[in-house]
Amino acid sequence: MSIFLAGRRAIFFSGFYNFARHYWVIGTTRQTNDNLVVKDVSHELCLLQVVDLTKCFCICFSEQNQSANVQFIRNVACINSASNYAASTWVLSKVSHQPFNNSTSFLIRTFSVSSAAMTKIQVGAVVDILGDEMTRVIWESIKEKLILPYLDIELHTYDLGIENRDATNDKVTVECAEAIKKYNVGIKCATITPDEGRMKEFNLKQMWKSPNGTIRNILAVDFIVPGPGKLEITWTGDNGEKIQHTVYSFKGPGIAQAQYNTDESILSFAHSSLQYALAREYPLYLSTKNTILKQYDGKFKNIFQEVYDMEYKDKFEAKKIWYEHRLIDDMVAYAMKSEGGFVWACKNYDGDVQSDSVAQGYGSLGLMTSVLICPDGRTVEAEAAHGTVTRHYRQYQQGKETSTNPIASIFAWTRGLLHRAKLDNNQDLKKFAETLESVCISTIESGFMTKDLAACIKGLSNVVRSDYLETFEFMDKLAENLQKQLK
């Protein structure tokens, strides 16, 4: 096939693909009014307008002159063909993670499914939250190979990558949280929470707080005490009444933290925890240190018990499950000797630590998901609970092989989609999400896994290359098995 260009400026092509008489041209242009003509031996096809997306365009046209739906996000463009002959999803991933320019190159990956074999499932609105580093790379692969080929999904994409958060003064995080509230389902990739090193690496304007903290509304303030002095905490009522406590008299520099919560927030946490336990039909345990923090943790204990007794006790007993409060140290010991089968309600720091411990006990942090549930039970944010896998990303940047476990990120998608299915009573979507989860499990159980899981079986020092798949080999195996299951 030959390509002829018309227009005042050249179009910089980096890819060309022909599938079932659908011609795709991918590249960048400086203008929106460039014209393009494509010919092959027996057909002449013409498209007279370039779709310009921040100097990046993606064009699809066929012999039937079908149009293309184009969605653009920061590092990836996803194009869904409108052809009646094939349901195709084309994902164009940039080679590098630098901003788009006229010399940007693309890796072109395709995943196509005959429309005769499968019609895409219609899915309601989902907030797609992009993250950082290796998890971001995997995130796009998940959408490319496991989600978009099968779902016609209304995605509202927010880029919470650290560079975009910095560029928007973190307004994008607030906008993302508002979108989750509006559409009720958010699915989040792992993100960077910057420290001093990250500030220097990305030349950040400031040390932005965790986006999870913004979305979850964690309520605490910490600061460095510069030198000797008195730390006091004061509450001043609207009527002028004051309650003041001296926390500590510093003899030199130190640190301090003021943490607070509200009855309303704790009440919301109680409802969310109890509703989740009911939905899973598991008993619920709340762990605190109320023997030391008698007022603070005591408030958690009392509110949970009151809500349970007044609104949930009969429902729990009908399902033969229960609620119980335990001290955090006692609960940790119980969890270690138990076989699971319960929901554990933790204060934030306890949950952050113990969730990793539990996940590693099951084999890998890459198997752990996190679901944030609002008290109304309608709004959910699902995410992978691990980090951005920086070490693997450094290897990926150098062109080296990685074996990164994508399961937690995949299950973030399935849990979010299951909630969307519940809200919309979408049985096809529910079946799809459950099938994808079962495919992940069966694939691993059949011996195809990433290096972290192989190490759990043989011990890291005994693992050889044939024991595991690299990142994209494993993704391809999951895609292959999913396609077989959905036939």
N, C-alpha and C positions, 0 to 999 in steps of 0.2 A: 504494500500500500504506500502511496505517496501523499505527502502533505504539502499543500500550497497555502501560503499566508497572504492576506491582504490587510493593509492598515499602515498607519504612519510609523509605528514602532514594532519591533520584533517581539514575538512571544517566545519565552524561554521554556522549551519543552524538556521535561525530565522523565516523562513516561508515556507510553502508548499501549493500549491493550484492546484486543478484539475478542469478544465472547458472544457466541450465538448471534452474530450480526449486530452486536451492540458495540459501538466504538467509543472508547474513553480516551480523552486527552487531558493530561494533567500537567500543570506548569505554573509559571508566574508571569504576570504582565504588569506594565506600568500604567496601562490605560483600561478603561471599561468599554471602549468602542472599537476595539480591534475586531476584525472579521476573520473568519477561518473557513476554509474549504477542505474537505477530505475526499479523496478519490481512491477507489480500488479498480480492479480490471473491469468489472461489469456494472458498477454502481457509482453514482456521484451523489454525495450527501452534503448538505450545506447547513451550517448553523451560523447565524449572522450576529449573534451577540455573545460575548464572553461574560461569564458570571465572575465578577471580580470580588474577592473576599479578602480584604486586607492584603492586596497584591498577590493573592493566590487564587487560581481558578481551577475548577474541576467540571468537565463537560461530559455529558452522556447523550448520545443520540443513536437512533437505529434506522433501519430501512423503513420502519413504520412511523418515523419521526416522533417517537415517544419522548416525552420530557423527562427530566431527572429532578428528584428532590435532593437538595444539597443542604447539609447542615455543617456548620463550621465551628470548630472550637480551637483552642490555642495551639495545640500541637498536632491535631488530627482532623482531617475532614472525612466525614462519613457520608457516602452517597448511596441512596437507595434507588434502584432502577424502577421506573414506572412501567416497564414493559409488561405486556400480557404473556410473554413467552418464558420469562424466567424471573424468579425472585432472587435478586442478587444484592449482596452488601459488599461494598468496596471500601476498605479502610486504607487511607494514605497516611503513612506515618513518616514524619520527618526523620532524616538521618541523625540530626543533632537536635538539641533542645534550645538552640539559639532562636531569636526572633526571625520571622519570615523576611526574606529579601529576594531580590531578583535572581539570586544564584542558589536559592534553596533547592535541595535535592530531596526526593521522596523514595521511600521504600514502598513498593506497591504489593499489597497482599490481598488475596481474594478468597472469598468463601461463598460458593454459589449453590443454590438448591433449586431443583426443578419445581416450578409451580404446580406441575401435575402431581408431584409427590407430596407437596406440603403447601398449605396456605398459612401465611404469617398470622399469629395470634394478635388480636387487637388489645392494646394495653393502655390504660389511662396514664395520667401525669405522674412522672417520677423525677425528683431532683437528683441529677447526676453530679457528684462532687469530686472534682479532680484533685489529686494530691501531688506527691513529690517522688523523685528518684526511682528506685527499682519498682516500687509498688505502682507508680504511675505508668511505667512501661507495661507491667502486667495488666493493669486496669484496662488499657486500650486493647490488649490482646484478648481479654475476657469478653469485652464488648464485640470485638471483631469476630471471634470464633464461636462463642457460646450464647450470646444474647441477640445481637442484631440480625443474624441469619434467620431467626425463628420468631421474633417479636416485632410487631409494628408498634413501637413504643413512643409515647410523647415525652421526650427528654427535655428537661430544663437544666442546662449545664452551667455550673459555676466553677471557676478555676481558683481553687484554694492553694495552689502552688505558692511557695514562699515568695517568689519573685513578683507574682501578680498581687499577692496580699500587700507587699511593700509598695508596689506601684499605685495601688488604690487606697493606701493608708488604712488597709484592713477593712474598708467599707464593704468589700466583696463578701466577707464572712458574715456580716450583719445581714446583707441582702440575701445570702444563702439561707440563713436561719429563718428569715421571713418567708422565703419561698417554701421551705419545708413546712412551716405552719400553714401556708396556703394550700399546698397540694397533698399534705399528710404523709408523704413518703419521701425520705431522703436516703440515698445510698452513697456512702462516703469512702473514698480511697484514703490510705494513710497519709498524713501530712507532717511536715517538719515543724517542731516547736523550737525556735532558735535560742541558742545560748551565745556566749561571747564569741566562740569560734565560728558559729554560723553567721553571726552578724558581720564578721570580717570576711568570710567566704563569699557572701552574697552582697556585701556593701549595703547593708540594710539601714534604713532611716532610724529604726529603733528596735529593741528586742520585743517583737510582737508576742503577745500571749498565745497560748494554745488555742487554735480554732475550735477544738473540742470544748474548751472552757467557755468560749463565747457562746457556742451553740447550747451547751448544757447549763450555762449560767452558774458556774461555780462561784461561791460567795466567800472570798477571802482576800486579804491584803497582806503582803509581807514586805519588809524593808530592812535595810542595813542601819544599825545604830552607830553613828559616827564616833561616839566617845562617851565619857562619863555623863550621867544624867539620870533622870527619873522617868520611867515609862508608866504612864497612867492611861486608864481607859475610862471614858465618861459617857454616860447616857443622859441626854437632856430632853425631857418631855416637852410636848407642845405647850404645856401650861407653865413651863419654866422649872419644873421639878428636876433635880439632878441626882444621879447615882454615880459615884466616882470610886474607883479602886486603884490603888497603887499596885502595879503588876511586878515591877522590879526596879531597884536602884542600881544602875550600871556603874561600875568602877572603871570601866574602859569600853572599847568598841565591842559590838556584838550584833546580834540579829533579833528581830521580833516579828511576830505574826499576830494579826487580829483576825479572827474567824467568826463568822456569824451565820445565822440561818433564821428562817421565820417559821412560825407554826404552819403557815400556808404552804411553804415549800416542803416541809416535812410531811404534811398531810398529803400532798401530791405524790411524794415519794412512796408513802405507805400505800396509796391507792394503786399506783403503777406496779409496785411489787406484788401486791395481793392479786391484782388482775392477771398479771403474767403467770403467777403460780397456778391460778385457776385454769387459765388457758392451756398450760402444759400438764395440768393435773398432777403436780408435784407439791409436796409439803414446802412451806416457806420458813426459813430461819433468818432472823435479824441478829447481827452481831454488833455489839458496842463495848465500850469500856466504862460503863456507867458506875462502876465501883470507884473509879478515879475521877472521871468527869461527871460528877453526880447531877449537876444541873443541865449541862449541855447534852451529854449522851442520855441522861435520864429523860429528857424531853422526847428524844427519838423513841425510847422504849415505851413511854406512856402513850404517845400518840398512836403508835402502831397497835398497841394492845386495845386502845379505845375503838379505833376504826375496825379492827378485826371483830371485836365483840359485838359492835353495833350493826355492821353491814355485811360481814363475810363469814362469820362462824358457821351459820347454817349451810351456806353454799359449800364451804370446805368439808364439813362433815358429810354432806350428801355425796361427795366424791371420795370420801374416806381419806382425806388428807388433813393437814393441820398447820397451825402457825405456832412458832416458839421463839422466844428470845434467848440468846446465849452470849456469854462473854466471848470476846474475840479470840482470846488465847484458847479457850475451851473449844470454840468452833473450829479453829485451825486444826487442832488435834483430831476432832471428830471427822473433818473432811479428809484428812490423810488416811484414816483407817476405814472410811466408808467406801461403798461401791457406787456412790453418786445417787442420782434420782431425787434431787431436791433443788430448790431455788434458794440462793444465798443472797440476802439483802445486806449490803455493806455500805458504810460511809465511804466517801470518795477515795481516800488514801488507802484504806483497807482493801477496797475492791481493786484498786490499781495493782497492788502487790499480789494479792491472793489469786487474782484471775490468771496472772502469769504462772504462778505456782501450779494451779490446777491444770492449765493448758499443757505445761511441760510434763506433768504427770501422765497425760494422755499421749505424749509423744513429741509434740512440737507446738511452739507458739503459732506456727503457721496453720494450725487447726482451730484457732480460737476466733470466734466472732463476738461482736458487741452489738446490742440492740438497745437504743434509747427509746423509752415509751413514755408519752405524755399521759397525764392523769386521766384525760378523757378517753384514752384507749384508741383514739383515731389517728394520732400522729406518731410516726415512728421514724427513727434514723438508725439505719443498720450500717455497720462499718467493720473492717478488719481491726482487731484490737492490738496488732503488733505495729512496729515502726515502719520506716520507709526502706529498710534493708540497705543502708548506705554502703556497706562493704561490698555487697554484690553489685551495686550500681557503679562503684568505682571500677570493678572488673568489666562490667558491661561497656562503660565508656572507653575502656582500653581495647575493646574487641575480644575480650577473653570470655570463655565459657562460664556460665552461671547455672546453678541449679536452685532456683528460688521457688519455694512452696506457695502456690497461688490459692490454696483451698480456702483460707479465711476470707480472702477477697471475693472468691466465687460465692461463698455462703453469705457474704454481705449482700450480694445481688439477690440470691435466692430468698433470703429472709425479708428483704425489702419487697420483692415481687410477691411473696406469699401474703404480705400485709395488703398490698395493692389488690390482690385477688380477693382477699377477705372483704375489703371495703366495697369492691365492685361486684361481688358474687360472681367472679370470673373463674369458672371451674377449669377451663382450658389452661389458663395461666397457672392456676394452682397445680395442676397435673404436670405442667412443664417444669415448674420450679422444683417440685418433688422429684421428678425424673432426673433433673440435673444434679441434685444432691446425691441421689442413689448412684448415679454414674460416677461421681467423684469417689464415693466410698468403694464401689465395686472395682473401679480401676486400680485403686491402691491395694485392695485386698487380693487382686489378681497378680500383684508383683510389680506393677508399674508405679514408680514413685520418685520423688525428689530426694536429694542427698541427705537432708535432715532426717527423713523417715528411715532411709536405709541405715543410717547411723544408729537409730533406735533399735534396730533389729540385730545388727552385727557388731555394733561398737564402731566409733568413728575411725579408729586406727586400722580396722579390718575391712573397711569399705573399699572396693575397687570400682573402676569406672563402669563396668558392666552391671553393677548393682542398682544404678539409678539413671534417670533421664535428666538432661539439661532442661532449662526453663521452658523453652519453646517446643522441645520434643514432648514434654509432658502435656503442654497445652494442646498440641496436635493430637495426642493420644486421647485426651478427654473429648476433644471435638469429634474425633472419629467414633468413639464409643457413644457419644450423645446422638450423633446422626443415626447410628444403628438402632438405638432405642426408640427414636422418634419416627422411624419409618412405618 
